[in-house]
Amino acid sequence: MGKFILLVESATDTCSAALSDGNILLAQKVCRIARSHDTVLAPLIDGILKENGVKPSDLAAVAVSEGPGSYMGLRIGVSLAKGIAYAARTNLIGISTLAVIARCALEETGKKFTRIVPMIDAGRMEVYTAVFDGDCRQTEKTEAKILDENSFSNLIKEGPVLFAGNGAPKFGRLLEEKLGALPENATVLDQAPMASGLRTDAAKALEEGRFADLAYFQPFYLKDFIPGKQKKLL
């Protein structure tokens, strides 16, 4: 059994791959081109392994962002992660995309918050969200939530809150429009989930032996996928 963890993130428009030794980040590759996961994610993974001299047999686990998020993005990322874990005969670990956003945002700001509220844009005024404490431990369930000016007002009153993710900016604009200004305790950050954000929870899961069932693991879509007509590209 190897010692490295391959980290895969594909839940939003940004996709990335990273390599860690436990909780220590060794390398990361990122692509910010939307709807390109099917062509770029596998080469990102291949490159991160080859450039660091790591073979699949050197992997202690493959960790993947499990959702919620983009239906197609999650399918691609999870399928690749499962395929690599199966071929390498190694462990598979699933990590909440919201937890990944929370950790990435906390690292980006370098500040202390009483709560972190990651938000993935689900269209109109809806987001996929959950509440985490200042140490990125989830304290409230994951849900699809319709935002209004009173959303999370109790948390904002209690102390500094970091709203992060691609759904956070529209919440910030809503608060400014309805309340006249962004509350003093509210910080808004348009933070994409990055593969590096999986490493802490993945290392802990590896240490504790908490692995996903390779045969039955599926992305956590949160809401049923309803296919629609493909939009024409201009």
TORDREN-579865 format. One record per residue: residue number from 1; residue in three letters; y, z, x of N, C-alpha, C in turn. Coordinates in Angstrom, 3 decimals. Each point is the difference from the previous one (the first is absolute). Last residue first. Layout:
! residues N
<NUM; ALA; <Y; Z; X>; <Y; Z; X>; <Y; Z; X>>
...
! end
This chain:
! residues 234
<234; LEU; <30.367; -28.458; -22.951>; <1.156; -0.889; 0.126>; <0.205; -0.400; 1.455>>
<233; LEU; <-4.513; 1.493; -3.041>; <0.817; 0.312; 1.154>; <1.123; -1.011; 0.124>>
<232; LYS; <-2.744; 1.852; -4.494>; <0.254; -1.128; 0.871>; <0.902; 0.441; 1.141>>
<231; LYS; <-3.479; 3.317; -2.626>; <1.380; -0.482; 0.010>; <0.123; -1.172; 0.967>>
<230; GLN; <-4.460; 1.507; -2.869>; <0.609; 0.048; 1.315>; <1.410; -0.587; -0.066>>
<229; LYS; <-2.505; 2.498; -4.155>; <0.226; -1.302; 0.594>; <0.704; 0.146; 1.341>>
<228; GLY; <-2.990; 4.113; -1.454>; <1.013; -0.810; -0.676>; <0.145; -1.331; 0.685>>
<227; PRO; <-3.538; 4.766; -0.548>; <0.439; -1.216; 0.678>; <1.022; -0.755; -0.823>>
<226; ILE; <-1.217; 5.273; 0.369>; <0.104; -1.009; -1.043>; <0.512; -1.286; 0.645>>
<225; PHE; <-2.396; 5.091; 1.476>; <0.631; -1.247; 0.408>; <-0.017; -0.990; -1.153>>
<224; ASP; <0.090; 5.544; -0.340>; <-0.842; -1.186; -0.062>; <0.791; -1.233; 0.393>>
<223; LYS; <1.434; 4.706; 2.067>; <0.053; -0.668; -1.296>; <-0.879; -1.237; 0.053>>
<222; LEU; <-0.413; 2.876; 3.670>; <0.722; 0.881; -0.914>; <0.083; -0.582; -1.403>>
<221; TYR; <-2.356; -1.371; 4.315>; <1.065; -0.831; -0.561>; <0.939; 0.791; -0.900>>
<220; PHE; <-3.488; 0.785; 4.188>; <0.510; 0.788; -1.122>; <1.213; -0.742; -0.558>>
<219; PRO; <-4.511; -2.088; 2.770>; <1.420; 0.392; 0.019>; <0.361; 0.796; -1.249>>
<218; GLN; <-5.051; 0.318; 1.675>; <0.869; -1.015; -0.580>; <1.458; 0.453; 0.108>>
<217; PHE; <-5.550; 1.230; 1.736>; <1.446; 0.218; 0.126>; <0.789; -1.177; -0.547>>
<216; TYR; <-4.964; 0.581; 0.477>; <0.652; 0.109; -1.302>; <1.519; 0.169; 0.066>>
<215; ALA; <-3.079; -0.485; 3.877>; <-0.520; -0.924; -1.010>; <0.846; -0.023; -1.268>>
<214; LEU; <0.909; 3.008; 3.683>; <0.268; -1.384; 0.379>; <-0.436; -0.988; -1.085>>
<213; ASP; <1.761; 5.064; -0.439>; <-1.284; -0.671; -0.141>; <0.223; -1.491; 0.212>>
<212; ALA; <3.218; 3.718; 2.347>; <-0.222; -0.738; -1.241>; <-1.402; -0.600; 0.010>>
<211; PHE; <1.441; 4.635; 2.702>; <-0.031; -1.455; 0.073>; <-0.239; -0.617; -1.383>>
<210; ARG; <0.967; 4.752; 3.045>; <0.251; -0.488; -1.364>; <0.125; -1.519; 0.029>>
<209; GLY; <-0.608; 3.521; 3.677>; <-1.140; -0.767; -0.485>; <0.140; -0.483; -1.427>>
<208; GLU; <3.113; 2.468; 3.097>; <-0.690; 0.753; -1.052>; <-1.206; -0.747; -0.579>>
<207; GLU; <2.751; -1.956; 3.402>; <-0.381; 1.320; 0.514>; <-0.834; 0.780; -1.013>>
<206; LEU; <1.874; -4.118; -1.310>; <-1.054; -0.215; 0.995>; <-0.519; 1.335; 0.527>>
<205; ALA; <3.696; 0.052; -2.874>; <-1.214; -0.352; -0.737>; <-1.173; -0.209; 0.945>>
<204; LYS; <4.206; 0.750; 1.910>; <-0.473; 1.220; -0.653>; <-1.294; -0.268; -0.769>>
<203; ALA; <2.199; -3.639; 1.980>; <-0.555; 0.866; 1.043>; <-0.569; 1.279; -0.601>>
<202; ALA; <2.274; -2.929; -2.871>; <-1.270; -0.587; 0.421>; <-0.668; 0.866; 1.060>>
<201; ASP; <4.335; 1.114; -1.548>; <-1.014; 0.308; -1.018>; <-1.365; -0.552; 0.391>>
<200; THR; <3.547; -0.983; 2.933>; <-0.142; 1.452; -0.120>; <-1.091; 0.374; -0.994>>
<199; ARG; <1.202; -4.675; 0.713>; <-0.744; 0.621; 1.086>; <-0.216; 1.504; -0.167>>
<198; LEU; <2.394; -3.579; -2.758>; <-1.339; 0.458; -0.401>; <-0.609; 0.972; 1.000>>
<197; GLY; <4.262; -2.357; 0.518>; <0.097; 1.136; -0.900>; <-1.342; 0.514; -0.498>>
<196; SER; <0.613; -3.983; 2.703>; <0.138; 1.216; 0.808>; <0.039; 1.256; -0.857>>
<195; ALA; <0.048; -4.377; -1.958>; <-1.335; 0.459; 0.397>; <0.057; 1.286; 0.812>>
<194; MET; <3.853; -0.945; -3.558>; <-0.435; -0.600; 1.252>; <-1.350; 0.584; 0.395>>
<193; PRO; <3.646; -0.627; -4.568>; <-1.147; 0.688; 0.600>; <-0.454; -0.753; 1.245>>
<192; ALA; <5.167; -0.101; -1.570>; <-1.280; -0.681; -0.197>; <-1.126; 0.858; 0.562>>
<191; GLN; <5.056; 1.415; -1.903>; <-0.990; 0.113; 1.071>; <-1.284; -0.732; -0.350>>
<190; ASP; <5.243; 1.090; -1.411>; <-0.882; -1.130; -0.319>; <-1.027; -0.118; 1.130>>
<189; LEU; <2.904; 4.398; -1.757>; <-0.379; -0.817; 1.148>; <-0.978; -1.085; -0.447>>
<188; VAL; <3.648; 4.346; -1.689>; <-0.749; -1.183; -0.416>; <-0.275; -0.877; 1.216>>
<187; THR; <1.350; 5.466; -1.524>; <0.070; -1.026; 1.037>; <-0.901; -1.150; -0.413>>
<186; ALA; <2.488; 4.659; -2.426>; <-0.876; -1.169; -0.076>; <0.275; -0.967; 1.147>>
<185; ASN; <2.438; 4.159; -1.175>; <-1.328; 0.331; 0.519>; <-0.950; -1.194; 0.044>>
<184; GLU; <4.487; -0.312; -1.785>; <0.089; 0.410; 1.408>; <-1.370; 0.252; 0.613>>
<183; PRO; <0.638; -3.528; -4.079>; <0.053; 1.448; 0.210>; <-0.073; 0.360; 1.486>>
<182; LEU; <2.140; -4.603; -1.675>; <-1.320; 0.488; 0.368>; <0.081; 1.507; 0.237>>
<181; ALA; <3.411; -2.273; -3.454>; <-0.239; 0.088; 1.435>; <-1.429; 0.470; 0.236>>
<180; GLY; <1.616; -0.973; -4.384>; <1.257; -0.234; 0.705>; <-0.124; 0.040; 1.504>>
<179; LEU; <-3.410; 0.269; -3.671>; <0.602; 1.286; 0.363>; <1.327; -0.148; 0.735>>
<178; LYS; <-2.609; -3.812; -1.550>; <0.011; 0.931; -1.119>; <0.733; 1.303; 0.307>>
<177; GLU; <-0.446; -3.493; 3.338>; <0.584; -0.589; -1.209>; <0.152; 1.028; -1.115>>
<176; GLU; <-2.169; 1.212; 4.040>; <1.420; -0.245; 0.258>; <0.701; -0.531; -1.247>>
<175; LEU; <-4.678; 0.594; -0.160>; <0.686; 1.289; 0.051>; <1.498; -0.186; 0.220>>
<174; LEU; <-2.681; -3.860; 0.133>; <0.013; 0.559; -1.349>; <0.762; 1.324; -0.029>>
<173; ARG; <-0.819; -2.036; 4.164>; <1.054; -0.718; -0.746>; <0.126; 0.535; -1.420>>
<172; GLY; <-3.485; 1.722; 2.657>; <1.300; 0.413; 0.517>; <1.147; -0.658; -0.742>>
<171; PHE; <-4.341; -1.387; -0.966>; <0.223; 1.340; -0.543>; <1.343; 0.535; 0.474>>
<170; LYS; <-1.439; -4.062; 1.707>; <0.432; -0.173; -1.389>; <0.188; 1.342; -0.698>>
<169; PRO; <-1.551; -0.029; 4.547>; <1.374; -0.480; -0.145>; <0.454; -0.176; -1.451>>
<168; ALA; <-4.638; 1.323; 1.113>; <1.040; 1.027; 0.101>; <1.421; -0.532; -0.164>>
<167; GLY; <-4.372; -2.399; 0.198>; <0.486; 0.335; -1.336>; <1.150; 0.986; 0.019>>
<166; ASN; <-2.412; -1.506; 3.919>; <0.775; -1.123; -0.528>; <0.459; 0.211; -1.441>>
<165; GLY; <-0.621; 4.241; 3.372>; <-0.826; -1.106; -0.456>; <0.852; -1.101; -0.604>>
<164; ALA; <1.096; 5.509; 0.102>; <-0.305; -1.032; 0.986>; <-0.905; -1.078; -0.593>>
<163; PHE; <3.271; 4.813; -0.606>; <-0.614; -1.035; -0.827>; <-0.196; -1.224; 0.892>>
<162; LEU; <0.847; 5.506; 0.873>; <-0.005; -1.343; 0.569>; <-0.745; -0.936; -0.944>>
<161; VAL; <2.776; 5.005; -0.446>; <-1.126; -0.838; -0.394>; <0.164; -1.382; 0.626>>
<160; PRO; <1.999; 5.534; 0.302>; <0.067; -1.395; 0.436>; <-1.280; -0.768; -0.335>>
<159; GLY; <0.816; 4.186; -3.158>; <0.255; -0.211; 1.428>; <-0.004; -1.474; 0.346>>
<158; GLU; <-0.224; 2.061; -4.528>; <-0.659; 0.996; 0.844>; <0.316; -0.156; 1.480>>
<157; LYS; <1.487; -3.009; -3.546>; <0.708; 1.278; -0.086>; <-0.556; 1.029; 0.976>>
<156; ILE; <-2.100; -4.201; -0.479>; <1.281; -0.173; 0.683>; <0.793; 1.308; -0.013>>
<155; LEU; <-4.048; -0.270; -2.421>; <-0.244; 0.034; 1.440>; <1.303; -0.078; 0.788>>
<154; ASN; <0.150; -0.422; -4.694>; <-0.380; 1.371; 0.368>; <-0.248; 0.129; 1.497>>
<153; SER; <0.886; -4.257; -1.904>; <1.221; 0.808; 0.083>; <-0.321; 1.443; 0.395>>
<152; PHE; <-2.859; -4.178; -0.752>; <-0.037; 0.845; 1.197>; <1.252; 0.879; 0.165>>
<151; SER; <0.737; -3.519; -3.650>; <-1.242; 0.051; 0.773>; <0.193; 0.827; 1.272>>
<150; ASN; <3.384; -1.280; -3.367>; <-0.502; 1.379; 0.042>; <-1.284; 0.147; 0.821>>
<149; GLU; <2.292; -4.220; -0.920>; <0.891; 0.835; 0.806>; <-0.463; 1.455; 0.124>>
<148; ASP; <-3.769; -3.667; -0.691>; <1.300; 0.125; -0.640>; <0.821; 0.983; 0.827>>
<147; LEU; <-5.083; -3.100; 0.274>; <1.109; 0.785; 0.530>; <1.191; 0.055; -0.947>>
<146; ILE; <-5.588; -0.517; -0.426>; <1.232; -0.694; -0.379>; <1.171; 0.892; 0.410>>
<145; LYS; <-5.189; -0.139; 2.156>; <1.076; 0.745; -0.651>; <1.189; -0.912; -0.301>>
<144; ALA; <-5.562; 0.643; 1.552>; <0.963; -1.069; -0.248>; <1.104; 0.613; -0.854>>
<143; GLU; <-3.133; 2.953; 3.530>; <0.206; -0.517; -1.348>; <0.908; -1.222; 0.014>>
<142; THR; <-2.860; 4.308; 2.979>; <0.516; -1.364; 0.056>; <0.111; -0.551; -1.414>>
<141; LYS; <0.280; 5.405; 0.924>; <-0.898; -1.143; -0.104>; <0.735; -1.332; 0.133>>
<140; GLU; <1.677; 4.516; 2.507>; <-0.089; -0.470; -1.384>; <-0.773; -1.307; -0.031>>
<139; THR; <0.617; 2.272; 4.082>; <0.067; 1.162; -0.892>; <-0.058; -0.380; -1.469>>
<138; GLN; <-1.234; -1.771; 5.504>; <0.270; -0.390; -1.380>; <-0.085; 1.209; -0.922>>
<137; ARG; <1.527; -0.150; 5.234>; <-1.166; 0.360; -0.805>; <0.318; -0.287; -1.462>>
<136; CYS; <2.971; -0.449; 4.041>; <-0.747; -1.162; -0.484>; <-1.321; 0.360; -0.662>>
<135; ASP; <3.582; 2.985; 1.561>; <-1.020; -0.280; 1.011>; <-0.928; -1.127; -0.429>>
<134; GLY; <3.527; 1.709; -2.820>; <0.647; -0.396; 1.243>; <-0.941; -0.289; 1.142>>
<133; ASP; <-1.885; -0.714; -4.953>; <0.866; 1.036; 0.563>; <0.562; -0.482; 1.338>>
<132; PHE; <-1.247; -3.293; -4.219>; <-0.571; 0.629; 1.183>; <0.946; 1.097; 0.477>>
<131; VAL; <-1.136; -3.381; -4.666>; <0.889; 0.936; 0.695>; <-0.770; 0.658; 1.136>>
<130; ALA; <-0.252; -5.089; -2.629>; <-0.600; 1.331; 0.040>; <0.991; 0.886; 0.744>>
<129; THR; <-0.481; -5.512; -2.342>; <0.593; 1.094; 0.755>; <-0.864; 1.255; -0.033>>
<128; TYR; <1.251; -5.505; -1.571>; <-1.181; 0.815; 0.271>; <0.478; 1.107; 0.922>>
<127; VAL; <3.316; -2.540; -3.602>; <-0.489; 0.149; 1.373>; <-1.344; 0.712; -0.015>>
<126; GLU; <3.997; -2.757; -3.474>; <-1.246; 0.733; 0.210>; <-0.347; 0.045; 1.483>>
<125; MET; <3.624; -2.352; -2.603>; <0.340; 1.351; 0.458>; <-1.236; 0.867; 0.208>>
<124; ARG; <-0.405; -5.247; 0.508>; <0.995; 0.616; -0.862>; <0.360; 1.390; 0.524>>
<123; GLY; <-4.080; -1.258; 2.578>; <0.705; -0.875; -0.930>; <0.893; 0.764; -0.952>>
<122; ALA; <-2.538; 1.982; 3.591>; <-0.986; -0.570; -0.915>; <0.661; -0.897; -1.042>>
<121; ASP; <0.856; 2.540; 5.214>; <0.585; -0.727; -1.120>; <-1.098; -0.653; -0.843>>
<120; ILE; <-0.450; 4.535; 2.899>; <-0.335; -1.408; 0.140>; <0.488; -0.721; -1.254>>
<119; MET; <1.116; 4.972; 2.660>; <0.047; -0.827; -1.202>; <-0.341; -1.451; 0.346>>
<118; PRO; <-0.045; 5.696; 1.873>; <-0.168; -1.428; 0.266>; <-0.056; -0.784; -1.301>>
<117; VAL; <1.961; 4.903; 1.438>; <-0.471; -0.739; -1.176>; <-0.090; -1.479; 0.348>>
<116; ILE; <0.397; 5.337; 2.258>; <0.053; -1.425; 0.297>; <-0.617; -0.725; -1.190>>
<115; ARG; <2.377; 5.242; 1.081>; <-0.927; -0.906; -0.675>; <0.208; -1.423; 0.502>>
<114; THR; <2.276; 3.520; 2.059>; <-0.874; 0.863; -0.787>; <-1.053; -0.827; -0.734>>
<113; PHE; <2.209; -1.395; 4.837>; <0.197; -0.121; -1.450>; <-0.926; 0.971; -0.711>>
<112; LYS; <2.214; -1.520; 5.294>; <-0.817; 0.882; -0.825>; <0.351; -0.190; -1.471>>
<111; LYS; <0.365; -3.808; 4.209>; <0.655; 1.144; -0.629>; <-1.006; 0.823; -0.800>>
<110; GLY; <-0.397; -4.434; 2.358>; <0.001; 1.108; 0.946>; <0.654; 1.256; -0.541>>
<109; THR; <-0.812; -4.852; -1.655>; <1.211; 0.806; -0.148>; <0.093; 1.104; 1.042>>
<108; GLU; <-3.828; -2.883; -0.070>; <1.208; -0.828; 0.127>; <1.265; 0.841; -0.052>>
<107; GLU; <-4.271; 1.972; -0.786>; <0.166; -0.339; 1.414>; <1.296; -0.769; 0.221>>
<106; LEU; <-1.173; 0.930; -4.403>; <0.325; 1.257; 0.665>; <0.219; -0.234; 1.497>>
<105; ALA; <-1.476; -3.607; -2.634>; <1.392; 0.332; -0.302>; <0.427; 1.273; 0.710>>
<104; CYS; <-4.518; -1.365; 0.316>; <0.865; -0.956; 0.704>; <1.473; 0.352; -0.196>>
<103; ARG; <-3.209; 2.511; -2.396>; <-0.037; 0.302; 1.432>; <0.910; -0.937; 0.800>>
<102; ALA; <-0.432; -0.756; -4.661>; <0.612; 1.308; 0.241>; <0.049; 0.315; 1.491>>
<101; ILE; <-2.280; -3.881; -1.428>; <1.457; -0.151; -0.109>; <0.694; 1.313; 0.331>>
<100; VAL; <-4.653; 0.131; -0.220>; <0.420; -0.791; 1.158>; <1.523; -0.174; -0.007>>
<99; ALA; <-2.019; 2.013; -3.697>; <0.003; 0.922; 1.134>; <0.460; -0.712; 1.263>>
<98; LEU; <-0.586; -2.610; -3.794>; <1.167; 0.863; -0.191>; <0.100; 1.022; 1.133>>
<97; THR; <-3.766; -2.827; -0.246>; <1.176; -0.738; 0.461>; <1.256; 0.846; -0.135>>
<96; SER; <-4.971; 2.119; 0.686>; <0.969; -0.372; -1.030>; <1.194; -0.728; 0.609>>
<95; ILE; <-4.885; -0.165; 2.280>; <1.184; 0.853; -0.003>; <0.969; -0.497; -1.061>>
<94; GLY; <-5.594; -0.395; 1.852>; <1.062; -0.477; -0.880>; <1.139; 1.001; -0.048>>
<93; ILE; <-4.322; -1.420; 3.543>; <0.864; 1.048; -0.539>; <1.082; -0.644; -0.866>>
<92; LEU; <-5.185; -1.001; 2.622>; <1.140; -0.525; -0.740>; <0.769; 1.161; -0.619>>
<91; ASN; <-3.681; -0.718; 4.515>; <0.444; 0.666; -1.224>; <1.215; -0.695; -0.619>>
<90; THR; <-3.828; -2.658; 2.987>; <0.841; 1.171; 0.180>; <0.513; 0.491; -1.344>>
<89; ARG; <-2.551; -4.103; 1.753>; <-0.816; 1.162; -0.354>; <0.768; 1.296; 0.239>>
<88; ALA; <1.450; -4.739; 0.412>; <0.033; 0.921; 1.136>; <-0.874; 1.229; -0.224>>
<87; ALA; <0.460; -3.301; -3.412>; <-0.487; -0.706; 1.183>; <-0.088; 0.926; 1.209>>
<86; TYR; <1.848; 1.738; -4.012>; <-1.416; -0.330; -0.186>; <-0.571; -0.648; 1.253>>
<85; ALA; <4.615; 0.915; -0.113>; <-0.767; 1.250; 0.064>; <-1.494; -0.268; -0.130>>
<84; ILE; <2.931; -3.646; -0.543>; <-0.006; 0.451; 1.395>; <-0.844; 1.269; 0.140>>
<83; GLY; <0.636; -1.699; -4.356>; <-0.789; -0.925; 0.799>; <-0.114; 0.444; 1.449>>
<82; LYS; <2.784; 2.427; -2.970>; <-1.415; 0.223; -0.304>; <-0.881; -0.906; 0.851>>
<81; ALA; <4.646; -0.604; 0.336>; <-0.375; 1.305; 0.539>; <-1.489; 0.275; -0.229>>
<80; LEU; <1.874; -3.907; -1.911>; <-0.075; -0.097; 1.458>; <-0.486; 1.314; 0.614>>
<79; SER; <0.761; -0.030; -4.629>; <-1.136; -0.868; 0.330>; <-0.176; -0.132; 1.506>>
<78; VAL; <3.755; 2.352; -1.642>; <-1.234; 0.763; -0.188>; <-1.224; -0.840; 0.363>>
<77; GLY; <4.259; -2.124; 0.121>; <-0.105; 1.059; 0.991>; <-1.300; 0.767; -0.082>>
<76; ILE; <0.936; -3.329; -3.278>; <-0.172; -0.601; 1.327>; <-0.210; 1.082; 1.052>>
<75; ARG; <0.953; 1.354; -4.415>; <-1.321; -0.642; 0.063>; <-0.266; -0.547; 1.393>>
<74; LEU; <4.288; 1.780; -0.936>; <-1.025; 1.038; 0.125>; <-1.396; -0.603; 0.124>>
<73; GLY; <3.604; -2.944; -0.799>; <0.121; 0.622; 1.304>; <-1.082; 1.045; 0.238>>
<72; MET; <0.362; -2.035; -4.250>; <-0.584; -0.892; 0.991>; <0.058; 0.614; 1.395>>
<71; TYR; <1.959; 2.531; -3.508>; <-1.408; -0.271; -0.294>; <-0.636; -0.843; 1.097>>
<70; SER; <4.138; 3.367; 0.882>; <-0.244; -1.384; -0.384>; <-1.495; -0.256; -0.192>>
<69; GLY; <1.019; 5.066; -0.302>; <0.798; -1.034; 0.630>; <-0.340; -1.364; -0.551>>
<68; PRO; <-1.747; 5.780; 0.544>; <0.287; -1.192; -0.789>; <0.874; -0.998; 0.756>>
<67; GLY; <-3.393; 1.241; 2.762>; <0.775; -0.229; -1.200>; <0.627; 1.300; -0.494>>
<66; GLU; <-2.659; -0.643; 4.121>; <-0.850; -0.287; -1.152>; <0.772; -0.302; -1.284>>
<65; SER; <0.180; -0.387; 5.707>; <0.868; 0.441; -1.090>; <-0.644; -0.434; -1.308>>
<64; VAL; <-2.983; 0.910; 4.444>; <0.746; -1.010; -0.743>; <0.841; 0.653; -1.080>>
<63; ALA; <-3.215; 0.787; 4.908>; <0.759; 0.618; -1.097>; <0.854; -1.063; -0.668>>
<62; VAL; <-4.621; 0.559; 3.336>; <1.020; -0.948; -0.467>; <0.680; 0.661; -1.188>>
<61; ALA; <-2.876; 2.209; 4.460>; <0.235; -0.219; -1.430>; <0.974; -1.149; -0.183>>
<60; ALA; <-1.775; 1.168; 4.225>; <-0.584; 1.143; -0.695>; <0.150; -0.160; -1.508>>
<59; LEU; <-0.200; -3.895; 4.029>; <0.727; 0.613; -1.109>; <-0.770; 1.166; -0.606>>
<58; ASP; <-1.328; -3.216; 3.546>; <0.786; 1.122; 0.520>; <0.698; 0.782; -1.109>>
<57; SER; <-2.546; -4.061; -0.671>; <-0.926; 1.104; 0.270>; <0.716; 1.225; 0.563>>
<56; PRO; <2.368; -4.120; -0.780>; <-0.348; 0.678; -1.257>; <-0.929; 1.198; 0.203>>
<55; LYS; <3.059; -1.171; 4.131>; <-1.003; -0.740; -0.749>; <-0.290; 0.727; -1.311>>
<54; VAL; <4.384; -0.149; 3.643>; <-0.857; 0.794; -0.887>; <-0.952; -0.913; -0.763>>
<53; GLY; <3.945; -0.769; 3.193>; <-1.337; 0.073; 0.577>; <-0.975; 0.822; -0.810>>
<52; ASN; <4.674; -1.373; -0.924>; <-0.212; 1.364; 0.480>; <-1.417; 0.210; 0.544>>
<51; GLU; <1.483; -4.155; -1.839>; <1.062; 0.345; 0.945>; <-0.147; 1.408; 0.562>>
<50; LYS; <-3.036; -1.608; -3.373>; <-0.174; -0.706; 1.272>; <1.041; 0.419; 1.029>>
<49; LEU; <0.291; 1.806; -4.435>; <-1.218; 0.436; 0.685>; <-0.117; -0.639; 1.383>>
<48; ILE; <3.558; -1.259; -2.814>; <0.188; 1.403; 0.379>; <-1.223; 0.525; 0.750>>
<47; GLY; <-0.110; -4.425; -1.812>; <0.902; 0.133; 1.137>; <0.136; 1.425; 0.479>>
<46; ASP; <-2.508; -0.955; -3.909>; <-0.683; -0.536; 1.174>; <0.858; 0.193; 1.253>>
<45; ILE; <1.936; 1.151; -4.122>; <-1.067; 0.934; 0.353>; <-0.707; -0.449; 1.275>>
<44; LEU; <3.221; -2.867; -1.798>; <0.651; 1.222; 0.471>; <-1.048; 0.999; 0.484>>
<43; PRO; <-1.527; -3.988; -2.073>; <0.456; -0.198; 1.384>; <0.724; 1.223; 0.569>>
<42; ALA; <-1.335; 0.271; -4.563>; <-1.165; -0.059; 0.892>; <0.411; -0.274; 1.454>>
<41; LEU; <3.413; -0.097; -3.337>; <-0.520; 1.345; 0.238>; <-1.200; -0.003; 0.952>>
<40; VAL; <2.475; -4.015; -1.688>; <0.505; 0.689; 1.198>; <-0.694; 1.327; 0.302>>
<39; THR; <-0.878; -3.108; -3.831>; <-0.031; -0.800; 1.224>; <0.370; 0.788; 1.259>>
<38; ASP; <-0.086; 1.873; -4.497>; <-1.284; -0.684; 0.131>; <-0.101; -0.814; 1.287>>
<37; HIS; <4.062; 2.338; -1.307>; <-1.062; 0.898; 0.469>; <-1.316; -0.738; 0.267>>
<36; SER; <4.606; -1.331; -1.659>; <-0.648; -0.665; 1.143>; <-1.211; 0.782; 0.495>>
<35; ARG; <3.694; 0.905; -3.476>; <-1.099; -0.839; -0.463>; <-0.676; -0.780; 1.131>>
<34; ALA; <4.567; 1.901; 1.580>; <-0.670; 0.297; -1.271>; <-1.075; -1.039; -0.309>>
<33; ILE; <1.841; 1.714; 4.834>; <0.060; -1.193; -0.843>; <-0.806; 0.251; -1.266>>
<32; ARG; <0.603; 2.878; 4.033>; <0.829; 0.282; -1.174>; <0.157; -1.207; -0.912>>
<31; CYS; <-3.472; 2.353; 4.018>; <0.500; -1.261; -0.553>; <0.750; 0.313; -1.295>>
<30; VAL; <-1.955; 2.779; 4.818>; <0.555; -0.041; -1.351>; <0.396; -1.417; -0.375>>
<29; LYS; <-2.996; 3.541; 3.712>; <0.499; -1.352; -0.243>; <0.395; -0.101; -1.464>>
<28; GLN; <-1.136; 4.093; 4.067>; <0.174; -0.441; -1.387>; <0.547; -1.425; -0.024>>
<27; ALA; <-2.381; 4.394; 3.389>; <0.629; -1.310; -0.170>; <0.099; -0.323; -1.480>>
<26; LEU; <-1.276; 4.392; 1.688>; <-0.116; -0.794; 1.229>; <0.727; -1.328; -0.107>>
<25; LEU; <0.150; 5.289; -2.305>; <0.144; -1.427; -0.247>; <-0.020; -0.751; 1.328>>
<24; ILE; <-2.210; 4.865; -1.499>; <0.896; -0.636; 0.970>; <0.025; -1.507; -0.246>>
<23; ASN; <-2.810; 3.403; -2.184>; <1.330; -0.081; -0.600>; <1.014; -0.680; 0.921>>
<22; GLY; <-4.927; -1.137; 0.931>; <0.310; 1.170; -0.810>; <1.348; -0.203; -0.666>>
<21; ASP; <-0.139; -3.508; 2.571>; <-1.005; 0.874; 0.594>; <0.237; 1.356; -0.633>>
<20; SER; <1.333; -5.198; -1.916>; <0.324; 1.359; 0.439>; <-1.199; 0.645; 0.671>>
<19; LEU; <2.412; -5.010; -1.966>; <-1.135; 0.632; 0.666>; <0.435; 1.379; 0.467>>
<18; ALA; <1.542; -4.084; -3.959>; <0.316; 0.899; 1.105>; <-1.284; 0.593; 0.550>>
<17; ALA; <2.508; -3.996; -3.605>; <-1.226; 0.563; 0.554>; <0.397; 0.859; 1.194>>
<16; SER; <2.462; -2.378; -4.827>; <-0.023; 0.432; 1.391>; <-1.383; 0.503; 0.375>>
<15; CYS; <3.688; -2.500; -4.042>; <-1.354; 0.396; 0.381>; <-0.014; 0.310; 1.485>>
<14; THR; <3.668; -0.590; -4.537>; <-0.219; 0.183; 1.433>; <-1.458; 0.355; 0.249>>
<13; ASP; <1.370; -0.477; -4.436>; <0.306; -1.275; 0.651>; <-0.197; 0.056; 1.510>>
<12; THR; <-2.852; 3.627; -2.360>; <1.268; -0.569; -0.469>; <0.247; -1.324; 0.718>>
<11; ALA; <-3.979; 2.601; 0.845>; <0.240; 0.303; -1.412>; <1.298; -0.577; -0.562>>
<10; SER; <-2.772; 0.238; 4.432>; <0.301; -1.293; -0.630>; <0.426; 0.161; -1.457>>
<9; GLU; <-1.856; 2.433; 5.130>; <0.909; 0.204; -1.138>; <0.409; -1.350; -0.578>>
<8; VAL; <-3.654; 2.782; 3.749>; <0.333; -1.240; -0.700>; <0.862; 0.302; -1.213>>
<7; LEU; <-2.276; 2.069; 5.036>; <0.797; 0.312; -1.179>; <0.488; -1.292; -0.637>>
<6; LEU; <-4.011; 2.152; 3.616>; <0.738; -1.201; -0.393>; <0.684; 0.292; -1.318>>
<5; ILE; <-1.780; 3.413; 4.016>; <0.094; -0.273; -1.432>; <0.825; -1.261; -0.194>>
<4; PHE; <-3.285; 2.309; 4.295>; <1.236; -0.569; -0.530>; <-0.059; -0.175; -1.511>>
<3; LYS; <-3.610; 1.537; 2.989>; <0.993; 1.055; -0.215>; <1.288; -0.520; -0.634>>
<2; GLY; <-5.689; -1.443; -0.145>; <1.232; -0.096; 0.771>; <0.964; 1.123; -0.320>>
<1; MET; <-5.580; -0.182; -0.141>; <1.194; 0.000; -0.837>; <1.249; 0.000; 0.875>>
! end
